[in-house]
């Protein structure tokens, strides 16, 4: 069971054997996706027909590679734009929420805090349809009453961003609040005693203290938004973000371009992860 | 200077507090509360003629009377429960290895390896499984070349494939709470139990599981919820035969444009999900905020 107890050889072998199998299966699908991005065949399937970079670079109309595939590149850009909006908005709201819960005393705080976390237990599909229904209701009302067409309340990127924001804000709230709770308030008091104004204290003491949590939540928020599928599916209009476009193409029959884009995504996320871990390690080392 | 500060202080404070309240109110009222009221309102009416509606329970009656809908709902619930249980069984030994057996660098490395696949989009992971499992895929080809099977078997589009995909996609949410629960278990308790003659089975039952219960429940709640609300994995790995409930909601809303029926389905799914979360918390005597803060 634990190393300090005598364990028979089979138990030790079993433990490590199982762990190895677990990690093998964990990475198998990702490895397969990566390998078939280089297979010289029109479908991502065996047998291996030889190595090619066509699925990245080719502009041959028979076999369009990732960097020649305008709709796919466009969808990456769409996802990035949405994710940047969602990240900005949920960081701002997450930070104000954290201060509200930690620094302000008011009746019903516990209930409000519960409400802030509620979006995390609402299935994404339902967040999507409820926002879709409500936005359409307002848009129809505006049309009926004043004859104004509120285009942004119809399925499209604004609604996608709002839908993702509705639950990403809960996550940023939690992580900023967790750090703010450990803040030593006497640091701010000392700054006030030394004559600093409220804004200066926030800028020079509180904000630098919160920075790691803010950067961490920004990374998580960006990733959550970029990879979101459920909520996005219900709110999407004519501009498809990447996950929706990939899903659509997979249903039609995948081409290795999807493997190529997946591999690029994996490398980018890995780079981001290494960057974040590097920051974490430096902080611990310092 | 001082008088100024005193005069402006409370006013500024109140203004500041107001500013702090604005975003949260806009967010929760505008994107959560009002949309759900809208959904409830839609689900409780029936369309008589274009733009003529009447309050009614017809949508919910339809759910009970139409066997397909009820079956899909129950099927989704059962597969979700099975997947959650399997996720727990698959993840527990690994969480144990990471929390109790591995040391230092191996331990951090293993933990990191658990996280990495989940930073990659679920679409990519599903793509990987389809390449592995479909009839022309890697695993069937392997089975043929090993002589286990005469012609490549279709491994996609089975219930077992859906379960596999769901377990795979939710493992992280089980491993992390399990590790943190097992981590806080003092090794000397296990040693003591062993000295007193306990064997692996009853140490697990009497010491490890009671101690890890909060982590187990937290993991199960999150995994069940995500599984129930999943759309991508069941539809891609289950194909046309997946019959997943979120798919019903999608087809009512987007394909058939029957928002009344879709809203009722949405509420039923939300109800089941909330019920399970509530029961899980009650059974383990935990607070919602603690569980959420931990995961």
Contacts between the chains, C-beta under 8 A, distances in Angstrom:
chain1	res1	chain2	res2	distance
A	1	B	100	7.5
A	1	B	190	6.0
A	1	B	194	7.7
A	1	B	200	5.7
A	1	B	203	6.5
A	1	B	204	8.0
A	2	B	100	5.1
A	2	B	101	6.9
A	2	B	187	5.4
A	2	B	190	5.6
A	2	B	191	7.5
A	3	B	100	7.8
A	3	B	101	6.0
A	3	B	103	8.0
A	4	B	187	6.3
A	4	B	191	6.1
A	5	B	190	7.2
A	5	B	191	6.6
A	5	B	194	5.4
A	15	B	93	7.3
A	15	B	97	5.7
A	15	B	101	6.2
A	16	B	97	7.8
A	18	B	93	5.4
A	18	B	94	7.3
A	18	B	97	7.6
A	19	B	93	7.6
A	19	B	94	5.9
A	19	B	97	5.0
A	19	B	110	7.2
A	22	B	90	7.4
A	22	B	93	7.9
A	22	B	94	5.0
A	23	B	110	7.6
A	23	B	113	5.7
A	25	B	168	7.8
A	26	B	113	7.1
A	26	B	114	7.3
A	26	B	117	5.5
A	26	B	168	7.9
A	26	B	171	7.5
A	27	B	113	7.8
A	27	B	117	6.6
A	28	B	128	7.3
A	28	B	132	6.9
A	29	B	117	8.0
A	29	B	125	5.5
A	29	B	127	7.8
A	29	B	128	2.6
A	29	B	129	5.2
A	29	B	131	7.7
A	29	B	132	6.3
A	29	B	168	7.4
A	30	B	117	5.9
A	30	B	120	6.3
A	30	B	124	7.2
A	30	B	125	7.1
A	30	B	128	5.8
A	31	B	128	7.9
A	32	B	128	5.1
A	32	B	131	5.1
A	32	B	132	5.6
A	32	B	138	6.2
A	33	B	124	6.0
A	33	B	127	5.6
A	33	B	128	4.5
A	33	B	131	6.7
A	36	B	131	5.9
A	43	B	136	7.1
A	44	B	127	7.9
A	44	B	131	5.2
A	45	B	131	6.7
A	45	B	134	7.4
A	45	B	136	4.5
A	45	B	137	5.9
A	45	B	138	7.7
A	46	B	136	7.6
A	46	B	137	7.3
A	46	B	138	5.6
A	46	B	141	4.7
A	47	B	141	7.2
A	92	B	23	6.9
A	93	B	23	4.5
A	93	B	24	6.9
A	93	B	27	5.7
A	96	B	19	7.4
A	96	B	20	5.0
A	96	B	23	5.0
A	96	B	24	6.9
A	97	B	20	8.0
A	97	B	23	7.2
A	97	B	24	5.3
A	99	B	20	5.8
A	100	B	17	7.9
A	100	B	20	4.4
A	100	B	21	6.7
A	100	B	24	6.3
A	104	B	17	5.5
A	104	B	20	6.4
A	106	B	17	7.9
A	112	B	24	7.1
A	113	B	289	6.5
A	114	B	288	6.6
A	114	B	289	6.8
A	115	B	28	5.4
A	115	B	32	7.5
A	116	B	24	6.8
A	116	B	28	7.1
A	117	B	288	6.9
A	117	B	289	6.4
A	117	B	292	4.9
A	118	B	32	6.7
A	119	B	32	6.0
A	120	B	292	6.0
A	121	B	225	6.1
A	121	B	273	6.8
A	121	B	274	6.9
A	121	B	277	5.4
A	122	B	32	7.7
A	122	B	270	6.5
A	122	B	273	7.7
A	123	B	225	7.0
A	123	B	228	6.5
A	123	B	229	2.9
A	123	B	246	7.2
A	123	B	269	6.0
A	123	B	270	6.8
A	123	B	273	5.8
A	124	B	229	5.8
A	125	B	229	5.7
A	125	B	231	6.1
A	125	B	246	4.7
A	125	B	249	5.8
A	125	B	250	7.2
A	125	B	266	7.3
A	125	B	269	7.4
A	126	B	39	7.6
A	126	B	229	7.4
A	126	B	249	7.8
A	126	B	266	4.8
A	126	B	269	6.4
A	126	B	270	5.3
A	127	B	32	7.9
A	127	B	35	7.8
A	129	B	39	6.8
A	129	B	249	6.5
A	129	B	253	5.4
A	129	B	259	8.0
A	129	B	262	6.2
A	129	B	263	7.0
A	129	B	266	5.3
A	130	B	35	3.6
A	130	B	36	5.3
A	130	B	38	6.4
A	130	B	39	4.4
A	130	B	266	7.1
A	131	B	31	6.2
A	131	B	35	4.9
A	132	B	253	7.2
A	133	B	35	6.7
A	133	B	38	4.9
A	133	B	39	5.7
A	133	B	42	5.8
A	133	B	259	6.1
A	133	B	263	6.7
A	134	B	34	5.6
A	134	B	35	3.9
A	134	B	38	4.2
A	134	B	39	7.8
A	137	B	38	5.7
A	162	B	31	6.1
A	163	B	31	7.8
A	165	B	27	7.6
A	165	B	31	7.2
A	166	B	27	7.1
A	166	B	31	4.1
A	166	B	32	6.2
A	169	B	27	5.7
A	174	B	292	6.8
A	174	B	293	6.2
A	178	B	293	6.9
A	198	B	12	7.9
A	223	B	119	6.5
A	226	B	121	7.6
A	227	B	121	4.1
A	227	B	122	6.7
A	227	B	123	7.7
A	229	B	121	8.0
A	229	B	122	6.3
A	229	B	123	6.7
A	229	B	231	6.7
A	229	B	232	5.0
A	230	B	229	6.4
A	230	B	230	7.5
A	230	B	231	5.3
A	230	B	232	7.5
A	230	B	246	7.4
A	233	B	231	6.5
A	233	B	250	6.9
A	234	B	250	7.2
A	234	B	253	6.7
A	234	B	254	7.2
A	242	B	121	8.0
A	243	B	121	6.1
A	243	B	122	7.9
A	243	B	123	5.1
A	246	B	121	8.0
A	246	B	123	4.7
A	246	B	124	7.9
A	246	B	127	7.4
A	247	B	123	6.0
A	247	B	232	6.6
A	247	B	236	7.4
A	250	B	123	7.4
A	250	B	126	7.4
A	250	B	127	6.2
A	250	B	130	7.0
A	250	B	236	6.2
A	251	B	236	7.6
A	254	B	127	6.4
A	254	B	130	7.0
A	254	B	131	7.7
A	258	B	127	6.0
A	259	B	127	7.2
A	259	B	131	7.9
A	262	B	120	7.7
A	262	B	121	7.8
A	262	B	123	7.8
A	262	B	124	4.2
A	262	B	127	6.1
A	265	B	120	6.7
A	265	B	121	6.4
A	265	B	124	6.4
A	266	B	120	5.4
A	266	B	124	7.0
A	269	B	119	4.5
A	269	B	120	5.9
A	270	B	116	7.3
A	270	B	119	7.7
A	272	B	119	7.8
A	273	B	115	7.9
A	273	B	116	6.8
A	273	B	119	5.9
A	277	B	112	7.6
